[in-house]
C-alpha cells in the first residue's frame, strides 16, 4: 500500500503530463494569448489563420474585430463585427463593441427613412434573429400547415377542428412572412464595409467619372451590382454611386 | 482659272465704307461685349491699333476677310472683332479707332455703351444666358470670361478654365470651371489627366442635369460653349499656387470630302465647298490641354483675430439644443451643436462645451453633411455630447462661440449659441427596508459610466461553420416550402373529390337497385323455365340480396339477413318481416339443401320474391 500510493500519484501526474504534451494549441488559443499580451498584430494573424476562406466562427470574427480595433483599422474591425453579427446577432459583447466603434466613425449612417413604418418596426424587433432562424421558423409553420391539411384529408370528421387551428397557423405564417420580407433587402443586396481610409464614390464605374461623395473607412454600403471591378453601391439608403472593389470588403 | 481672271481684268473696287457696332449694346460688369469693325470696299486693311478704353479690358479676336466678284466688279469685306469687358457700371463712350486702308488713315465712329452692375443686371438678364438647372440660381457670380487672341484662329475645339477669383485667403474657396468651345460635333469624355491640386482641398460639384450650352461667334466662327466641370478649391496654405488643370479628352466628328468630288467642289479661290451627298464622317479622339492657373492664397490677417478662432473661413451660424429639458438625477441628456453655412465644413472645428461642475460629460460624436446643389459648398456639422447631471436643481448650459473669417467682409466674425436651461429633479428615494451592511452605509445608485472601451475577446471558440447563402435566398428553399403544402392541398382535394364521387355512386346504385333486381328476377324466371334449379335459386338470391346491397351501399357479399333486418326495423310490418324471412329461408334451402323443390314451389317462391321486392320498393328504403 505504501508503494501503491506514490505509484498512483505518479501515474496521475504522468498521465496529465502526457495529455498536455499531446494537446494541440489552436490558432484561436494562440490568438487569445497574444491579445492578452497586447500583441494585436500577431493575434490578428492567428485569428485570420483560424478563419480560413470557407469556414467562419462568430467568436473568431469577434476576436479578429477586436484586434483590428486595437490596431486602429476601423474599417476591417467593422467588417469583422458585422460578419460575426450575421452568425450571432444576440451576442451582447459584439453589439456593444460594434456600437462603440460606430460612434467613432466619421460618416454618420442614419437608418434610412422607410416608406412604411411597419418595415422599420419589424426590422428592429427581429434584429436579434438570424436570417436562417427566420427561415426555419417559416418552414416549421408551413410544415404544421401541411400536416393539418393532410389530417383534414384523412379524417373528414376532424375537419371543423382542423380548420380552426389552420386559421391560427395561417396567421403565424403571415407573421413569419412579414419578417422575411423585412429582411429581404439585406438578402437581396449584400453589404460591404469600406476598408480604405478614404474613398471617392463616383457617378460611373471609372476613375474618369466625376466624384459624387467621399466615404471613410468603416462606412457600410449595400452592393447593388458589380461591373468590371466596380460595385454600384448605396449608402445610407439613398446616396448611390460606384466604388472600386478593392476598397471594400464584402460582409456576405 | 482664278489666276487668269486676275491677269485679264482690272477689278473695279467699290467705295470705302466703315461700320462699327457693339453687341450687346447693354452690358454687365464682367460680361464680355463684342466690338465689330466692318470695312467694305478694300482688301488692303491693316488691323487698327486698339486704344486703352477706360472702364474696359479688351482683347482682339482676330479678323476675317471676304472678296467676291460680281459682274466684273470686286467687292471686299473685312471684319475686325474685339472683346470688351466692362469693369465699372455706367454709361461709357468708346473713342474712335484709327484704321489704315489702302495706305490712307481712316477713323471709326464713337459708340455708346450702357453697363449695369451685377446685382441690378441679374434681375433683367434673360434666362438664355443664365445657367439652366433644376436647382436655384448659383450663389457665386459668373466669372469674367475673355478669350485671348491665341485661342482664336479657327480652332475646331479647345478648352478654357476660369476661376471666379485668383486672389483669396487661405481656406476661402476658388471656383474653377472648365469650359469647352467647339465648332464641331463633340462628346466630352472626362479627363485624360486629372488636375494636380496640391495645396488645395477639393470639393467636386455633381454634373448638372442639363448642361448649359450657348452659341457664340468668335472670329467669324460659330462655337458651342459649354461648362463641363466645376470644382471648388480651398487653399490649405498661404502662398502662390500654380494649378495644373489637367487634360480633357473628347471625341470629335470630322466630316471629310470624297476625293472624287474635290475638283468640282472648290471655287475659283480654292475654297472647298462641301456637298452633303459626298461627306464622310469619322470620330477621332482629341486631348484638350489648357494653361496653368496661378492662385494667390493670402494668410488670414492677425488683426482682430478672436482667441477662439480655429481656421474656419466662410459664413456660418451655430445653434445649440438639448433633447430633454427636464430629467432626473443620473439620467443622461444629449446636447446638440449644429454649425451650418458655406465653407469647408470638413475642417471646421466645433467648440467643446465648457467643463460644468453639475454635469459629467462624455465623449461626443460628430457628423458632417455637405451639400452642393447651389453650386456652392455648404452644409452642416453636428456634434452631440452626452451629459449626466450630478445633482438636482436648475442649471444653465452656457453658450458657446464659434469664430470664423468672412472673406466677403474681410473680417472675423463670432457666432454664439443661446444658453440652455435644464431642470434636474431629485432621484428616487431609498427603500424603507435597506439591507443591513457592515461598515458605512452606501446608498445604492446606478453605476455611472466613466469610460468606454471594447469588451474583451472570447476565450472559448465556437464551432467553425461553412459560409453559405442564406436559406431565404435559395430557390430550393422556396420550392420546398411551396411544394409540400401544395401537395397536401392536392391530396386533400383528391380525397374530397373521391368522396363526392363515391356518394354519387352510392346514389346511382340506389336509383338502379329496382331495375337491377328486376333483371335478376327475369334471369331467375328464365332458369325456372329451363328447369335449371340451382341457377334459379342463385339468381333469386342475387336478386334479393343484391337489391338490399344496392339500397344500402354494401359491398358484394356483405348483405345477410341479420344486417337486413337491422336496417329494416321500423320500416316493415311484422307480417312483411315474416314474409321476408320465409322467402330468404326457402332460397337458402333451395341453394344449399339436398332436397329439391317442386316446380310449383319454385314458381310460388318466384312470385313471392317479386311481390316482396315491389313492396320494398314502395317503401322507398
HADDOCK unambig.tbl for C-alpha pairs under 7 A between the chains (distance, minus, plus):
assign (segid A and resid 32 and name CA) (segid B and resid 459 and name CA) 6.38 0.50 0.50
assign (segid A and resid 54 and name CA) (segid B and resid 466 and name CA) 5.69 0.50 0.50
assign (segid A and resid 54 and name CA) (segid B and resid 467 and name CA) 5.99 0.50 0.50
assign (segid A and resid 55 and name CA) (segid B and resid 464 and name CA) 5.69 0.50 0.50
assign (segid A and resid 55 and name CA) (segid B and resid 465 and name CA) 5.11 0.50 0.50
assign (segid A and resid 55 and name CA) (segid B and resid 466 and name CA) 4.36 0.50 0.50
assign (segid A and resid 55 and name CA) (segid B and resid 467 and name CA) 5.81 0.50 0.50
assign (segid A and resid 56 and name CA) (segid B and resid 464 and name CA) 5.28 0.50 0.50
assign (segid A and resid 56 and name CA) (segid B and resid 465 and name CA) 5.43 0.50 0.50
assign (segid A and resid 56 and name CA) (segid B and resid 466 and name CA) 6.32 0.50 0.50
assign (segid A and resid 56 and name CA) (segid B and resid 467 and name CA) 6.53 0.50 0.50
assign (segid A and resid 57 and name CA) (segid B and resid 462 and name CA) 6.19 0.50 0.50
assign (segid A and resid 57 and name CA) (segid B and resid 463 and name CA) 6.31 0.50 0.50
assign (segid A and resid 57 and name CA) (segid B and resid 464 and name CA) 4.85 0.50 0.50
assign (segid A and resid 57 and name CA) (segid B and resid 465 and name CA) 6.31 0.50 0.50
assign (segid A and resid 58 and name CA) (segid B and resid 462 and name CA) 6.93 0.50 0.50
assign (segid A and resid 59 and name CA) (segid B and resid 458 and name CA) 5.98 0.50 0.50
assign (segid A and resid 59 and name CA) (segid B and resid 461 and name CA) 5.57 0.50 0.50
assign (segid A and resid 59 and name CA) (segid B and resid 462 and name CA) 6.04 0.50 0.50
assign (segid A and resid 60 and name CA) (segid B and resid 461 and name CA) 6.66 0.50 0.50
assign (segid A and resid 63 and name CA) (segid B and resid 457 and name CA) 5.12 0.50 0.50
assign (segid A and resid 63 and name CA) (segid B and resid 458 and name CA) 6.41 0.50 0.50
assign (segid A and resid 66 and name CA) (segid B and resid 457 and name CA) 6.83 0.50 0.50
assign (segid A and resid 93 and name CA) (segid B and resid 455 and name CA) 6.09 0.50 0.50
assign (segid A and resid 97 and name CA) (segid B and resid 454 and name CA) 5.01 0.50 0.50
assign (segid A and resid 97 and name CA) (segid B and resid 455 and name CA) 6.47 0.50 0.50
assign (segid A and resid 103 and name CA) (segid B and resid 365 and name CA) 6.10 0.50 0.50
assign (segid A and resid 104 and name CA) (segid B and resid 365 and name CA) 6.84 0.50 0.50
assign (segid A and resid 106 and name CA) (segid B and resid 367 and name CA) 6.22 0.50 0.50
assign (segid A and resid 107 and name CA) (segid B and resid 367 and name CA) 6.29 0.50 0.50
assign (segid A and resid 108 and name CA) (segid B and resid 367 and name CA) 5.55 0.50 0.50
assign (segid A and resid 131 and name CA) (segid B and resid 470 and name CA) 6.79 0.50 0.50
assign (segid A and resid 132 and name CA) (segid B and resid 470 and name CA) 6.16 0.50 0.50
assign (segid A and resid 132 and name CA) (segid B and resid 471 and name CA) 5.83 0.50 0.50
assign (segid A and resid 135 and name CA) (segid B and resid 471 and name CA) 6.33 0.50 0.50
assign (segid A and resid 135 and name CA) (segid B and resid 472 and name CA) 6.07 0.50 0.50
assign (segid A and resid 139 and name CA) (segid B and resid 481 and name CA) 6.37 0.50 0.50
assign (segid A and resid 142 and name CA) (segid B and resid 481 and name CA) 6.66 0.50 0.50
assign (segid A and resid 142 and name CA) (segid B and resid 485 and name CA) 6.86 0.50 0.50
assign (segid A and resid 145 and name CA) (segid B and resid 485 and name CA) 6.93 0.50 0.50
assign (segid A and resid 146 and name CA) (segid B and resid 484 and name CA) 6.63 0.50 0.50
assign (segid A and resid 146 and name CA) (segid B and resid 485 and name CA) 4.80 0.50 0.50
assign (segid A and resid 146 and name CA) (segid B and resid 488 and name CA) 5.71 0.50 0.50
assign (segid A and resid 149 and name CA) (segid B and resid 488 and name CA) 6.02 0.50 0.50
assign (segid A and resid 149 and name CA) (segid B and resid 489 and name CA) 6.38 0.50 0.50
assign (segid A and resid 149 and name CA) (segid B and resid 492 and name CA) 6.68 0.50 0.50
assign (segid A and resid 150 and name CA) (segid B and resid 488 and name CA) 5.63 0.50 0.50
assign (segid A and resid 150 and name CA) (segid B and resid 492 and name CA) 6.40 0.50 0.50
assign (segid A and resid 153 and name CA) (segid B and resid 491 and name CA) 6.90 0.50 0.50
assign (segid A and resid 153 and name CA) (segid B and resid 492 and name CA) 4.44 0.50 0.50
assign (segid A and resid 153 and name CA) (segid B and resid 495 and name CA) 6.10 0.50 0.50
assign (segid A and resid 187 and name CA) (segid B and resid 473 and name CA) 6.53 0.50 0.50
assign (segid A and resid 208 and name CA) (segid B and resid 190 and name CA) 5.67 0.50 0.50
assign (segid A and resid 208 and name CA) (segid B and resid 191 and name CA) 5.84 0.50 0.50
assign (segid A and resid 209 and name CA) (segid B and resid 190 and name CA) 6.73 0.50 0.50
assign (segid A and resid 211 and name CA) (segid B and resid 204 and name CA) 6.35 0.50 0.50
assign (segid A and resid 212 and name CA) (segid B and resid 206 and name CA) 6.22 0.50 0.50
